């Protein structure tokens, strides 16, 4: 994909389809960065079993120590290193503060894409996930019960103000249907990215 945009950041709530959108851009040659990998790395470093009970305190500790934009600032060195080779797609931009830091650092070189799906659709997807524990070491596809998903939603919306980055995204993709429909919509968006146009 030829573009003057160096970084594409994907925002959305769990189950909206962020990972699938990321794969789409990876297939176009973008290099992936998952901001939340910092949490899993720290959890494993402490010898704890991954899960919301162990991850939430780690996320809170990281943000308490480095600020609410921690997952942006701590990942910038990795992103800048990858940018020397090729374009980068970022999965897991959550907080408003992270959004502001990304915009400050990369300015017109970053495009933010929001992926939206209704709570019912997302909870169904999350519950139906098939998790390959052996090969999915980054735990990208781990399942959530509806109760777990709701708690995560509320924590992200009230604690991280996730709604801000979603509302201010340059493009919004509605992902209520099939992967084929999602990919078709993404192909429609790609030519618009350089133009800076907005679409729904």
C-alpha positions as CSV (number, residue, x, y, z in Angstrom):
1,X,0.0,0.0,0.0
2,X,1.5,3.3,-1.1
3,X,0.7,6.0,1.5
4,X,2.3,9.0,3.1
5,X,0.7,7.9,6.4
6,X,3.4,6.0,8.4
7,X,1.3,4.8,11.2
8,X,-2.3,3.4,11.3
9,X,-3.8,3.0,14.8
10,X,-6.8,0.9,15.4
11,X,-9.3,1.7,18.1
12,X,-12.4,-0.1,19.3
13,X,-13.9,-2.1,22.2
14,X,-13.1,-5.8,22.7
15,X,-14.7,-8.0,20.0
16,X,-15.2,-5.1,17.6
17,X,-12.7,-6.6,15.1
18,X,-9.5,-4.7,15.8
19,X,-7.3,-7.8,15.3
20,X,-8.9,-8.6,11.9
21,X,-8.4,-5.0,10.7
22,X,-4.8,-5.3,11.9
23,X,-4.3,-8.5,9.8
24,X,-5.7,-6.7,6.8
25,X,-3.0,-4.0,7.0
26,X,-0.3,-6.6,7.9
27,X,-1.1,-8.3,4.6
28,X,-0.5,-4.9,2.9
29,X,3.0,-4.8,4.3
30,X,2.4,-3.0,7.6
31,X,4.4,-4.1,10.7
32,X,2.3,-4.8,13.8
33,X,2.6,-3.3,17.3
34,X,0.3,-4.4,20.0
35,X,0.5,-1.8,22.8
36,X,-1.0,-4.1,25.5
37,X,1.7,-6.6,25.0
38,X,3.6,-4.7,27.7
39,X,1.0,-5.9,30.2
40,X,1.4,-9.6,29.3
41,X,5.1,-9.3,29.3
42,X,5.1,-7.9,32.8
43,X,2.6,-10.5,34.1
44,X,4.8,-13.3,32.8
45,X,7.8,-11.6,34.3
46,X,6.2,-11.7,37.7
47,X,5.4,-15.4,37.2
48,X,1.7,-14.9,37.3
49,X,-1.0,-16.6,35.2
50,X,-2.4,-14.2,32.5
51,X,-6.0,-13.1,33.1
52,X,-8.0,-10.0,34.1
53,X,-7.2,-10.6,37.8
54,X,-3.5,-10.4,37.3
55,X,-3.4,-8.0,34.3
56,X,-5.6,-5.2,35.7
57,X,-3.2,-4.4,38.6
58,X,-0.3,-4.5,36.2
59,X,-2.0,-2.1,33.8
60,X,-2.9,0.2,36.7
61,X,0.6,0.1,38.1
62,X,2.2,1.0,34.7
63,X,-0.2,3.9,34.3
64,X,0.4,5.1,37.9
65,X,4.2,5.1,37.4
66,X,4.3,6.5,33.8
67,X,1.0,8.3,33.4
68,X,-2.2,7.7,31.5
69,X,-0.3,7.9,28.2
70,X,2.1,5.1,29.3
71,X,1.2,2.6,26.7
72,X,1.9,5.2,24.0
73,X,5.2,6.6,25.3
74,X,6.6,3.2,26.3
75,X,6.0,1.8,22.9
76,X,7.3,4.8,20.9
77,X,10.9,3.5,20.7
78,X,9.6,0.1,19.3
79,X,7.4,1.9,16.8
80,X,10.2,4.3,15.7
81,X,12.6,1.3,15.2
82,X,10.0,-0.4,13.0
83,X,9.3,2.8,11.0
84,X,12.9,2.7,9.8
85,X,12.0,-0.4,7.8
86,X,8.3,0.0,6.9
87,X,4.9,1.2,7.8
88,X,3.3,0.3,11.2
89,X,-0.2,-0.7,12.3
90,X,-0.9,-0.2,16.0
91,X,-3.5,-2.3,17.8
92,X,-4.7,-1.4,21.3
93,X,-4.7,2.4,21.5
94,X,-7.2,2.8,24.4
95,X,-7.0,6.0,26.5
96,X,-7.6,9.6,25.4
97,X,-4.2,10.5,26.7
98,X,-2.6,7.8,24.5
99,X,-4.5,9.3,21.5
100,X,-3.2,12.8,22.2
101,X,0.4,11.6,22.5
102,X,0.2,9.7,19.2
103,X,-1.2,12.8,17.5
104,X,1.5,15.0,19.0
105,X,4.3,12.7,18.0
106,X,3.2,11.6,14.5
107,X,0.9,14.4,13.5
108,X,-0.2,14.1,9.9
109,X,1.7,10.8,9.5
110,X,-0.9,8.9,11.6
111,X,-4.4,7.7,10.7
112,X,-6.8,6.4,13.4
113,X,-9.4,3.9,12.4
114,X,-12.3,3.0,14.7
115,X,-14.0,-0.3,14.5
116,X,-17.5,-0.5,15.8
117,X,-19.8,-3.4,16.5
118,X,-22.8,-3.5,18.9
119,X,-22.4,-5.0,22.4
120,X,-24.5,-8.0,21.5
121,X,-22.4,-8.7,18.4
122,X,-19.1,-8.3,20.3
123,X,-20.1,-10.4,23.3
124,X,-21.2,-13.2,21.0
125,X,-17.9,-13.1,19.2
126,X,-15.9,-13.0,22.4
127,X,-17.7,-16.0,23.8
128,X,-17.3,-18.0,20.6
129,X,-13.5,-17.5,20.3
130,X,-11.4,-20.6,20.0
131,X,-8.2,-20.1,21.9
132,X,-5.1,-22.0,20.9
133,X,-3.1,-21.6,24.2
134,X,0.0,-23.3,22.7
135,X,0.4,-21.1,19.7
136,X,-1.4,-17.9,20.7
137,X,1.2,-16.7,23.2
138,X,0.1,-13.1,22.9
139,X,-3.4,-14.2,23.9
140,X,-5.0,-12.2,21.1
141,X,-7.9,-14.6,20.7
142,X,-8.7,-15.6,24.2
143,X,-12.5,-15.8,25.0
144,X,-14.5,-13.7,27.4
145,X,-17.8,-14.5,29.0
146,X,-20.5,-11.8,28.6
147,X,-19.9,-10.7,32.3
148,X,-16.1,-10.4,31.7
149,X,-16.6,-8.5,28.5
150,X,-19.0,-6.0,30.2
151,X,-16.6,-5.4,33.0
152,X,-13.8,-4.8,30.5
153,X,-16.1,-2.4,28.5
154,X,-17.0,-0.4,31.6
155,X,-13.4,-0.2,32.8
156,X,-12.2,1.0,29.4
157,X,-15.0,3.5,28.9
158,X,-15.0,5.0,32.4
159,X,-11.4,4.5,33.4
160,X,-9.5,5.1,30.1
161,X,-12.1,7.3,28.3
162,X,-11.9,5.0,25.3
163,X,-14.8,6.7,23.8
164,X,-12.6,9.8,23.0
165,X,-10.3,8.0,20.5
166,X,-13.2,6.2,18.9
167,X,-15.2,9.4,18.5
168,X,-12.2,11.3,17.1
169,X,-11.0,8.6,14.7
170,X,-10.3,9.6,11.1
171,X,-12.4,6.7,9.8
172,X,-15.1,4.5,11.3
173,X,-15.8,1.0,10.1
174,X,-19.0,-0.7,11.1
175,X,-18.2,-4.3,11.6
176,X,-21.5,-6.1,12.1
177,X,-21.2,-8.7,9.4
178,X,-18.8,-11.1,7.8
179,X,-15.0,-10.8,7.4
180,X,-15.6,-10.5,3.6
181,X,-17.8,-7.4,4.2
182,X,-15.2,-5.9,6.6
183,X,-12.4,-6.4,4.1
184,X,-14.5,-4.8,1.4
185,X,-15.1,-1.8,3.6
186,X,-11.4,-1.5,4.4
187,X,-10.5,-1.6,0.7
188,X,-12.9,1.3,0.2
189,X,-11.2,3.2,3.0
190,X,-7.6,2.7,1.8
191,X,-7.7,5.1,-1.2
192,X,-9.2,7.8,1.1
193,X,-6.5,7.6,3.8
194,X,-4.0,9.8,1.9
195,X,-6.8,12.3,1.1
196,X,-7.6,12.7,4.8
197,X,-11.3,12.3,4.1
198,X,-13.7,10.9,6.7
199,X,-16.2,8.1,6.1
200,X,-18.6,5.9,8.0
